[in-house]
Amino acid sequence: MTRVLIADDHPLFRRALKDLIASLPDMEVVGEATTGSAVVEQARVARPDVVVMDLKMPEVDGIEATRQLTDAVPEVAVLVLTMHEDDDSVFAAMRAGARGYLLKGAEQEEIVRAIEAVSSGQAIFGPGVAQRVVQYFSAGPASHPEPFPELTPREREVLDLISSGESNAVIARQLRISSKTVSNHISVIFTKLQVADRAQAIVQARRAGLGRRFEPEGPRA
């Protein structure tokens, strides 16, 4: 019997997935979580074989929850089931320890096969995701995409400094722009990354490899 914990904050989707799993003779749902922090705590107690994880979760996102699960309960396999198919989400989930990645448009049979596969130690990806993974690793390190392609170069620079722990005033001095301009850039960054605050932006930025420390600049000639 494969024990499954569902982590998704959408009740209708959670119910549909629960009904699907309950209809199978060799699977059972041992818990449901609606936040990223709750899924980690429930997994510690229920010890499921598989956690089916959405990425956009309240409190702690699915990628950070996957990372925490991998550290706290390494025997649990995480299957990401999400609407997000961008490269940043796919590879961040893989780095966090996910064994599978499917899109929510997948057929029921495909979801069931994926749960069975990750519970037996295999890695599995939906067709579109699998093709992207192959292309990514076939291209070699020189062709790795730049993080956050939706950001402009200046916005990415501001995000880099934010994730280094710099204040708006320091960023303004570093980039030789006004504090108001920094605030405007930050507002746009939050919107594009779909985050609510600075802390969430820092988590995403550091996960993508940003956050390098800038050396103080000397006075301009």
VEXGU-633354 format. One record per residue (C-alpha): residue number from 1; z, y, x. Coordinates in Angstrom, 3 decimals. Example, Ala and Ser with C-alpha at 12.3 -4.5 7.8 and 13.67 -1.06 7.14 Angstrom:
# residues 2
 num        z        y        x
   1    7.800   -4.500   12.300
   2    7.140   -1.060   13.670
***
This chain:
# residues 221
 num        z        y        x
   1    0.000    0.000    0.000
   2   -1.091    3.344    1.458
   3    1.466    6.050    0.746
   4   -0.037    9.511    0.210
   5    1.546   12.960    0.105
   6   -0.577   15.690   -1.515
   7   -0.277   19.235   -0.165
   8   -2.141   21.776   -2.292
   9   -1.017   24.860   -4.216
  10   -3.613   24.481   -7.000
  11   -2.008   22.436   -9.832
  12   -5.276   21.312  -11.447
  13   -6.729   20.000   -8.214
  14   -3.399   18.395   -7.296
  15   -3.278   16.634  -10.653
  16   -6.861   15.393  -10.354
  17   -6.208   14.008   -6.877
  18   -2.965   12.394   -8.023
  19   -4.744   10.708  -10.943
  20   -7.476    9.432   -8.614
  21   -4.984    7.895   -6.191
  22   -2.834    6.480   -9.003
  23   -5.886    4.630  -10.355
  24   -6.213    2.634   -7.136
  25   -4.279   -0.623   -6.693
  26   -3.610   -0.137   -2.984
  27   -2.528    3.527   -2.916
  28    0.368    5.508   -4.306
  29    1.405    9.166   -4.337
  30    4.871    9.581   -2.831
  31    5.111   13.342   -3.137
  32    3.450   16.675   -3.855
  33    3.946   19.913   -1.937
  34    2.798   23.388   -2.905
  35    3.644   25.212    0.340
  36    3.051   24.494    4.008
  37    6.748   24.451    4.819
  38    7.506   22.080    1.925
  39    4.978   19.484    3.065
  40    6.640   19.204    6.473
  41   10.072   18.713    4.931
  42    8.808   16.203    2.368
  43    6.956   14.221    5.027
  44   10.145   13.915    7.065
  45   11.852   12.299    4.066
  46    9.061   10.345    2.333
  47    7.309    9.162    5.539
  48    3.857    8.865    3.952
  49    0.950    7.189    5.702
  50   -1.397   10.082    4.898
  51   -0.974   13.744    4.019
  52   -3.952   15.229    2.174
  53   -3.749   18.872    3.248
  54   -5.326   22.060    1.945
  55   -5.674   24.847    4.525
  56   -4.829   27.898    2.432
  57   -1.180   27.296    1.572
  58    1.667   29.742    0.879
  59    4.407   30.418    3.469
  60    2.844   28.295    6.224
  61   -0.898   27.660    6.258
  62   -2.304   24.156    6.396
  63   -3.248   24.332   10.060
  64    0.230   25.329   11.177
  65    1.706   22.732    8.809
  66   -0.551   20.104   10.408
  67    0.668   21.124   13.847
  68    4.306   20.893   12.742
  69    3.684   17.518   11.092
  70    2.049   16.162   14.224
  71    5.101   17.174   16.239
  72    7.765   16.100   13.730
  73    6.218   12.973   12.187
  74    3.418   11.889   14.562
  75    2.769    8.620   12.761
  76    1.571   10.490    9.647
  77   -2.216   10.991    9.471
  78   -3.435   14.337    8.160
  79   -6.641   14.516    6.141
  80   -7.739   18.097    5.530
  81   -9.315   18.595    2.097
  82  -10.341   22.205    1.687
  83  -12.980   24.707    0.580
  84  -13.314   26.141    4.075
  85  -16.093   24.820    6.320
  86  -16.305   27.571    8.974
  87  -16.098   26.557   12.629
  88  -12.763   28.300   13.198
  89  -11.079   26.289   10.415
  90  -12.651   22.963   11.411
  91  -11.792   23.146   15.105
  92   -8.367   24.710   14.565
  93   -7.508   21.781   12.265
  94   -8.729   19.299   14.875
  95   -6.686   20.966   17.615
  96   -3.639   20.910   15.334
  97   -3.957   17.137   15.012
  98   -5.905   16.477   11.799
  99   -7.664   13.093   11.806
 100  -10.118   13.943    9.055
 101  -11.794   16.938    7.447
 102  -13.487   16.929    4.046
 103  -14.645   19.648    1.688
 104  -13.345   19.764   -1.866
 105  -16.842   19.160   -3.181
 106  -16.751   15.612   -1.793
 107  -17.238   12.692   -4.168
 108  -14.160   10.737   -5.208
 109  -15.371    7.651   -3.351
 110  -15.727    9.695   -0.181
 111  -12.164   11.021   -0.502
 112  -10.817    7.501   -0.994
 113  -12.741    6.192    2.031
 114  -11.435    9.075    4.114
 115   -7.822    8.359    3.156
 116   -8.295    4.695    4.049
 117   -9.972    5.604    7.345
 118   -7.344    8.032    8.634
 119   -4.519    5.727    7.548
 120   -6.020    3.021    9.796
 121   -6.245    5.361   12.779
 122   -9.871    6.448   12.474
 123  -11.206    9.997   12.570
 124  -13.528   10.951    9.743
 125  -15.436   14.068    8.747
 126  -17.646   14.997    5.827
 127  -21.417   14.956    6.559
 128  -21.786   18.719    7.115
 129  -18.590   18.945    9.132
 130  -19.504   15.907   11.250
 131  -22.849   17.450   12.157
 132  -21.128   20.662   13.205
 133  -18.638   18.742   15.364
 134  -21.458   16.849   17.115
 135  -23.391   20.064   17.752
 136  -20.287   21.813   19.037
 137  -19.504   19.192   21.665
 138  -23.137   18.511   22.524
 139  -23.748   22.180   23.317
 140  -21.195   22.235   26.129
 141  -18.513   24.800   26.876
 142  -20.943   27.634   27.630
 143  -22.135   27.642   24.029
 144  -18.756   27.647   22.306
 145  -18.760   30.267   19.535
 146  -16.778   33.444   19.972
 147  -13.682   33.464   17.751
 148  -13.742   35.464   14.529
 149  -17.475   36.280   14.368
 150  -16.798   38.315   11.220
 151  -14.956   40.914   13.328
 152  -16.669   43.678   15.277
 153  -16.082   43.778   19.048
 154  -13.602   46.654   18.604
 155  -11.730   44.824   15.824
 156  -11.526   41.721   17.996
 157  -10.161   43.858   20.825
 158   -7.490   45.303   18.517
 159   -6.599   41.802   17.295
 160   -6.313   40.633   20.896
 161   -3.812   43.396   21.620
 162   -1.894   42.749   18.394
 163   -1.526   39.101   19.360
 164   -0.224   40.203   22.763
 165    2.649   41.850   20.912
 166    1.546   45.440   21.427
 167    2.519   48.202   18.986
 168    0.002   50.493   17.298
 169    0.957   53.322   19.641
 170    0.366   51.180   22.724
 171   -2.947   49.919   21.329
 172   -4.045   53.504   20.680
 173   -3.267   54.459   24.282
 174   -4.859   51.325   25.672
 175   -8.120   51.835   23.775
 176   -7.992   55.637   23.889
 177   -8.255   56.003   20.111
 178   -5.943   57.577   17.536
 179   -3.070   55.698   15.881
 180   -4.750   56.282   12.506
 181   -7.913   54.590   13.779
 182   -5.813   51.649   14.976
 183   -4.211   51.380   11.525
 184   -7.640   51.442    9.879
 185   -8.890   48.670   12.186
 186   -5.818   46.579   11.418
 187   -6.308   46.944    7.653
 188   -9.908   45.762    7.980
 189   -8.834   42.849   10.230
 190   -6.246   41.712    7.667
 191   -8.891   41.800    4.922
 192  -11.480   39.884    6.924
 193   -8.997   37.228    8.079
 194   -7.419   37.022    4.609
 195   -3.906   37.501    5.946
 196   -1.069   39.508    4.451
 197    0.648   40.849    7.515
 198    0.753   41.166   11.292
 199    2.599   37.887   11.803
 200   -0.081   35.847   10.035
 201   -2.810   37.630   11.997
 202   -1.030   36.818   15.266
 203   -0.795   33.125   14.341
 204   -4.539   32.930   13.702
 205   -5.394   34.949   16.812
 206   -3.265   32.872   19.179
 207   -4.615   29.680   17.653
 208   -8.099   30.922   18.560
 209   -7.093   31.708   22.144
 210   -6.507   35.441   21.866
 211   -3.375   37.208   22.998
 212   -4.045   37.830   26.674
 213   -1.802   40.372   28.320
 214   -3.420   43.624   29.355
 215   -2.490   45.212   32.650
 216   -1.370   48.821   32.293
 217   -4.125   51.255   33.079
 218   -3.677   53.945   35.640
 219   -4.334   57.606   34.898
 220   -7.951   58.523   34.401
 221   -9.558   60.595   37.108
***
